[in-house]
Amino acid sequence: MKISSVRFPCYGNSFLSTFRAYYSSHNNTSISAKGKLGLNSKIENVKCLDDAVTLFHQMVRMKPPPSVVSFSKLFKTVLTMKHYSAVVSLFGEMQKLGTPIDGVILNSVINSYCLMHRVDCAFSVLPIYLKNGIPFNVVTFNTLIRGLFAENKVKDAVELFKKLVREKICVPNEFTYATVMNGLSKRGHTEKTLSLLRLMEQGNTKPNIKNYNIVIDALCKDGNLDAAISLLNEMKQKGIPPDIITYNSLINGFCKLCQWEKVKTLFSEMVNFNLYPNVRTFNMMIDGLCKEGKVEDAEEVMRHMTHKGVEPDVITYNAIMDGYCLRGQLYRARIMFDIMIDKCIEPDIISYNILINGYCKEKKLVEAMQLLREISQRGLKPNTFTYTTILQGLFVVGRIGSAEKIYVEMLSAGSIPDLYTHVTLLNGYFKYGLVEEAMSLFNKLERKRENVDIELYNIVIKGLCKNGKLDEAHAIFEKLSSIGLLSDVRTYTAMINGFCLEGMFDEAKDMLRKMEDNGCLSNNVTYNVIVQGFLRCSKISEMATFMKEMTGRGFSFYATTSELLVKAISENPSVLDMIPELH
């Protein structure tokens, strides 16, 4: 849905002129009628969609008909139950029957369309307001703006907001600003979010704690903690006390930077404001400590939170399990998993993914596969990450057949493979020389244009080169520009490595120069690949030339390169004289 000078879909600019004429000549009145006590009770007792639909059909047949307020309540109930398409369907029936409607019903329909990611249909409801003499309100446009952001139509959302302000269609409230700010901040537009806060401060609609929290959270996620603290101090000076959400954002930011003294200070401030850490606050601390390897400290924090009456949840246990897995202490991670279940805290798919990933990294595929089978017994479904992790683990230990079976199982379970699933499969096939299987998968992905980006091409080029298929690799390399993909440093390095493996050093050097002519700078990997190639073929003088270039660019030898160099020197001590830097 394109808003061009905000033309609402299907209605052109005449819609806004009609709206303005109507809005200026009508008072914002509401239609009210006495509802039947029994009907209100029935609406309150609606438990499922069937109940709602049955009651709706009873209501439209009543003589006299129930008030529009009763229909509004029923629509809100259906919306709350998340039966969005049912809201739209029931509204369609109301229109056919000519049943009176109000703004609450129309807002429910607009909200339903937006939640179904059909914001274009939501806009088509607007003329119905005019036709029925129902004035717009700010809730209508807040919903539409939120719907546009949900479909990632950021430009359209901002344009609609500006239109509301510029043409005084309605007065934006704190929620309008919060909706726009939230939409911008979640998409990384922190500066624009801050600018909008400053605009609020200068206008009639002053920012509240929610508006400040959105900006502080965005600044913390950007790692700009100084600006976040500065904004916190501004709030205090203006008499706006921070709340638990404010402190959670700041604590999370400092935990990620491992600045524990700052975290302690914030905890003290919270207590001074009569705010006490909740489970989310403690979870952020525990997660930060675990990622830093301080799992024992994290467990101490968990004991402290329990002592303070804050019960750990699945996120708490997941963080500690992950901490132990990162340290390779799988037995400790499994103990935490079992303790969680003993405390009647149901593990989620993340809990299983953490353990499965830990077992796969330690090549304990039996335990990983047992957990995979256990997932369905818990009423959970493995997700793409689960299957991809298992695939990677199976390829590492050379169980190709099992990996292929898991991939088939993944597809039949309806789990959609992502880029990393396909990268895992291709890497696995190439590693074990299954070039035909790798190319069959790659060609299928190319035809479907599914998850095909430069990373996938890099894997294929590298895999072909390592399997001695240099011509095929070069052909794919040459066609990249024709399909709109730009070769990066890994693409060039893969081709250089291929040439070196085949002893085609002139071609390798040409590729290096071509790479830099195209504005793609070589890196440490590129130079190590070339130097290793020359060393393997005892081309010491050329190796020395590139080694000088490496030194000049601040690059260093990898362990493999150093081993090859030591071997060359042991076989021919005169090599040492050719490389003065080594003396």
N, C-alpha and C positions, 0 to 999 in steps of 0.2 A: 504494500500500500504506500503510494507515494504522496506525500503532502507537498504540493507545489503551491507556494503562497497559501498554504493550508486550504486546498480544495477537498472537501470531504467526498469520499467515493460516491460516484453516481449522481451527485446532486449539484456539482459545480459551485460557482460563487453565489448563485441566486439563493442557495441555502443560508449563507451567513447573513445576507441582506434581509431575508425573510425573518431569520432568527432575531436580528437586532430590532426590527420593527415590532415583532411580537413582544420581545422582552421589555421594551420601553413602554408598552401600552397595557401590560398585565401585571397585576400584583402577584406576589409569590404566595398564593393561597393553597391550602391543602384540603382535600376532600375527606371528610370523616363521616362515619356512620356507626350506629350501635351494632356491635358484633354480638352474635349469639353465644351465650356462656358455654353451651354444650359444644359448639363448633370450635371455639378456642381451645377447649379441653382436648378435642379430637386432634387438632393440629399439634398441640404440645406432646401428644402421645404417639405421633408418627415415628416409627422406628426404622422403616426401610422404604425403598423406592416404591414397592407395590402398595404399601399403605398410603403413600402420598398420592399416587396416581388414582387409586380407588376413591380417596377423599375428594380429589379434584373433580372427578366426574360426578360425584354426589353433589358437590357445591354448584356446579354449572347447571344442574337440573332443579335446584331449589327454587321454590316460589314463595315469597319474593326472594330474589338472589341475595346471597350474603354480601357484606360490605367489601369494598376493594381492599380494606385493611386486612381482612381475613385472607384474601388471595395473596397479599403481600407477605403475610406471615408464612404461608405455605411455601411460597417461592423461596423465601430466605432459608426455610428448613431444608428444602431440596438442595439448595446451593451449599449449605453447610455440610450436607452429606456427600458433597463432591460429585453429584450427578448432573454435570454441566449440560450435557446434551439433552437431558430430560427437561431442564429449565427452558431451553430453547423450544423444545417440542411442545410443552404445555402452553408456552406463550403463543405459539402458532395457532393452537386450538382456540385460545382466548380471542385472538384476532378474528378468526373465522366466525366465531359465535357472537362477536360484537360485545363481549363482556368488558365492562369498564376496567381501565388500568390506571396505575399511578406511577410516580417517579421511582418508588422503591422497586416495583416490578421491573421497570425498564433498566434501572441500575443493576438488578440481578441478572438480567439478560446480557447486558454489556459485559458484566464481570464474568459471566459464564463463557461468552465468546473469547474474552481475553485469556481466561484460564485454559481454554482449548487451543490457544495459540492461533486464533482466527480474528485478529484485531481488525482486519478489513471488514468482516461481518459486523463487528461491534460498532464501527462507524456508520454502517447502514441503518442502525437503530435510531440515530439522532433525529431524522425527520419525523419519526413517530411522536416525539415530544411535541413538535410544532402542530402536527395534525390533531393531537388530542388536547392541546392547550395546556400542556404540562411544562413548566419552566425547567431549564437546566439548573443543576447545582454543581458546586465544586467537586463533589464526590464523583460525578459522571466523568469529569475530565481527569481527575486523579487516577481513576480506573483505566482510562484510555492511555494515559501517559505510561502507567505501569505496564500495560499490555504491549505498548510499542517497545519498551526496554526489554521485556521478556522475549520478544522476537528479534532482539539485537538491532532494532531500527533506531539507533541512538540519535541520528541527525533529525529524523522525523519527530521523535519525542521532544527534543529540545526546541524544534521549530514550533510545535504545537504549544509548548509552554510559553514561548515568546509571543505567540499570537494571542494567547489568553490575556497576557499582560498588556501588550501593545493596543489591542482593540477592545480592552475592558469587557471581554465576554463574560468573565467571572473573576472574582477576587481570589487569587491563590492564597491558600492558608498554609499553616506550618506543615501539614501533610503533603501538600503539593510540592513545596520546596524539598521536603524530605524524600519524596518519591524521585524527583529529578536528581537530587544529590546522591541518593543511594544507587540509582541507575548509572550515573557517571562514575562514581567511585569504584563500583564493582567491575568496571571495564577499564580501570587504570587511569581515569582522567582526574587525578587528585587535584591538580592546579585549578581546573574548572570548578570542581566541587568547592574548593576553598573560596574561589571568586564569588560563587553563588551565596556562600555564607556571608561574605562581606557585603554583598548587595542587600541581603536580608537586614543586616545590621543598620543599613542606611534608610530602609523603607519603613512602612507602617507595620508590616508583619515581622515582628522580632523573632529571632531564632530561639528555640527552646533546647532543652538538654538533648533531645533526640537529634536535632540538626548538628549540634556540636559533636555528639558521639560519632556520627557518620564521618565527619572530617577527621577527627582524632584517630579513628580506626583506619581510615585510608592512609594517613600519614605514618602510622605505626607499621602497616603492611608494606609501605615503601621504604621502611627503615629510617625514616626521618623523625627520630625520637625527640630531637631538640625542639623541632617545630610543634610536635604533639604536646610536649610539656609546656611550651610557651602558650599554646591555646588553652590548656588546662588552667594555667594561671590567669589568663584573660577571663575565663568563665567565673572563676572564684571572685575576681575583682568586680564583676558585674552582678554578683549575688546569685549566680546560677550554680547551685551545689552539684558536684559530680555524683554519679550514681555507680552502681556495681558494674554496669556496661562500660562506662568510661575507664574504670580501673582495670577491668579485664583486658581491654584493648591495649592499654599501656603495659600491663604486666606481661602479656603475650609478646609484645614487641621486645621488651628487655630480656625475656627468657630466651628468645631466639638469638639474641646477641650475647647470651651467657653473662649478662651484667647483673649478677645476683645481689650486689649491694643496693642497686637501684630498685630491684624487686622488693627487698626488705623495707626500703624507705616507703614505697608505695603501699605496702601492707600496713605500715604504721599509720600512714595518712588515712587509709580506709577506716581504721578503727576510730580515729579522731572524728570522722564524719558519721560514726555509728553505722558503718557498713561492714559487713562481715563476709569473708570469702565464701563463695558457693562452690559447688562441685566443679564448675567450669574453671574457676580461678585455680583451684588445686590441680586440676588436670593439665592446665597449661604449664604450671611449674614442673609437674612430674614429667611431662613430655620433654620439656627443655633439658632437664637433668639427664634423662635417659639418652637423649640424642648426643649429649656430651660424654656419655659413658659412665655417669655417676648414678648407677641404678640403685645402689645401697642408699644413697641420699634420697632418691625418689621414693623408696620404700619407707624411709623415715617420715617423709612428708605425708605419705598415705596413712601411716599410723597416727600422725598428728591430726589429720583431717577427721579420722574416725573418732579420735578423742574429743574433737570439737563438735561432734554430732553431725558431721557431713559424711554421708555414706558414699563410698567409692562406687562407680558404675562401670559399665563395660568399657568405656573409653579409658578410664583409669587403668584397668587391668591390661588393656591392649597396649597402652604406652609402656608399661613395665615389661610386658612380654617382648615387645619390640626391642627394648633396651637390652634385655638378656640375649636375644637372637643376634643383635649387632655385635655382641661380645663373644658369640659362639657358644654361650652357655644355654644350650637347648633344654637341658634337664631342668634348669631353674625356670625357664619360660613355660615348660610343660606343667611344672608345679603350680605356677600362678594361674594357668588355664584351669587346672583341676580345682584349685581353691575357689576360683570365680564360680564354677558350676556348683560346688558344695554350698556356696552362699546364695544359691538360687538366682544368680545373675546369668541370664542366657547369653552365651557367646553369639556374636554376629559374624557375618562373612569376613569382616576385617580381622577378627580374632583368628579364624582359620587361615586366612591368607598370610598372616604374620608367621604362624607356625609352619605352614607349608613352605613358605619362602626360606625360613631358617633351616628346615630339614633338607631342602633341595641344595642349598649352598654348602651343606656339610655332606652332600651326596648320600643322604639317608632316604632313598626313594621309597623304600618299603613303608616307612612311617608316614611319608608325605602322601602316598597313595591311600593308606588307611584313613587318613584325615579327609581326603577327597571323598571317599565313600561315606564317611560319617556325616558329611555336610547335609545330604538329603534326609538322613535320619532325624536331623534336628529341625526339619521343615524349612531349610534354607536352600538356596540355589547357588552353585558355583558361578562366579562371574568371569569376565574376560581375563582379569588379572590372575585369578585362580588357575585357569587352564594354561595361560601363557607361562606362568611360573613352573607348573608341572612339565610342560613341553621343554622348557629350557633345562630343567633338571635331568630329564630323560636323555636329552641330546648330550649333555655333559658326560654321562656315564655310558654313552654309546648304545642306548636302547632305542634304536631307530623305529623298529616295528611298534613298540609300545607308544612311542611319540605319535606315530601316524594314527593309531587307534584312538588316542586321546583327542587328536584334532577332529577326527570323524565324530567322536562323542560330543565334542564342543559344538559342532555345527548342528547335530541332531537335537541338542538341548536348547537350541535357539540363542546361544551366546554368540554375539557378533565379534569375529576377530578384528583387532585393530592393527595399526601399523606395526606395533612391537610384536604382536603374534606372528605376523608375516616375516618380520626381520628375524625372529627366533627360528622359524622354519627354514628360511633361506640359509641362514648361517649354519644351521645344523646339517642341512643337505650338502652344502659346499664343504663343510669340515670333513665329512666322510666320503667325499668324492662322488656324491650322487648328483652329478651335474644335470642329468636329464630330468630328474624329479624337481630340482630347483628351477630349471628353466620352464618346465611345464606349469609350475605354480606362478612364476613371474609373468609368463605370457597370458595366463588366465586373468591375473590382476590388471595387466596392461589393457586387455580387452574390456574389462569392466570399469577401468579407470578407478579402481578401488584402492584407497590408501597408497597411491603411487606418488611419491615425491622423491626428491634428490637422495634422501637417505636410503631408500630402497634400491635406487640405481647404483649407489655407491657399494652396497652390499653385493650386488650382482657383478659389478665390474671387478671388485676385489676377489670375489669367489671364483670367477672365470680365470682371472690371472693366476691365482694360486693353484688352479687345476690345469694349467698349461693351455688354456683356451684364449690366447692373447688376441687372435683375430676377431673372435666374437666379442670380446671385451672392448676392443678398439671400435668396432662397428657401433656398439651401444653408446660408447663415449661420444662418437661423432654425431649421433642423431639427437643428443640432448637438447641442443639449441633449437632444433627444428620442432621440438614438442614443447618449447617454452620453458625449459628448465635450465638453470644456471649451474655450471660445474663449480663446486667449491674445493677447498684445499684437500678434502678427503678423496674427492673424485680424481684430481690430478695425482695425488700421492699413490692411489691405488694403481693408476696406469704406469707411473714411474716405477713402482715396485714390480709390476708385470714385466716391463722391459728389462729391468735389472735381473730378474729371475731367469729370463731367456738370454742373458748376456748381450742385450741390444743397448749398449751404453750410449751410443750417439743419439738414439731415439729417446732415451731417458733424459739426456741433457737438453735435447730440443724441447721435450715436454716441460721441463723445469723453466726454461726461458719463455715458452709460450704462456705458461701459467702466470708468470710475473708480468708479461706484456699485457695480459688480460686483466690486470689489477687484482689478481688473487695471490696474496702473499704466502710464501712457503713457511712452514713451521718446523719445529724440532723433529717431528716425525718424518717429514719429507727428507731432511738432510740425513737423518740416521738411516733411512731406507737406502739412499744413494751410497753413502759411505760403506754400509754393510755389503752392498752389491759389488763395489770395487774391491773390498777386502776379500770376499769369497773368490774372486777371480784374480787375486794377487795384482791388481792394478794400483800399486802403491802410490805412484806419483800423482795420479788423478785423485786418489783418495785424499792425499795430503793437501791438494788444492781446495777440495771441498771442505776439508777439516778447518782450513784457515778461514774460509767463508763462514763456517759454523761459529768459530770463535769470535769473529767480527760481529756476528749478529746476536751473540750472547746465548747461543744454543749449547747443549752439552750431550755427551755420549750416553746412550742407554746401556744397560748391563750387557745386552747381547752384542752391541757394537764394541764395547770394551773387551769382551771375551775374544772376539774375532781379532781385534788389534793385538792383544797379548799373544795369541796363537801365531799371528803373522811375525811378531818380533822374535818369538822363541824359535821359529823356523828359519828366520833370516834376520839376525841382529842388526844388519845394516839398515833395516827399516827405521830404526831409531834415529839414525843420522839424517834421514830424509824429513823428519818431523821435529824441528828444533823446539817446538812448544812443549814436547814431552820431557825434555831434559830437566 
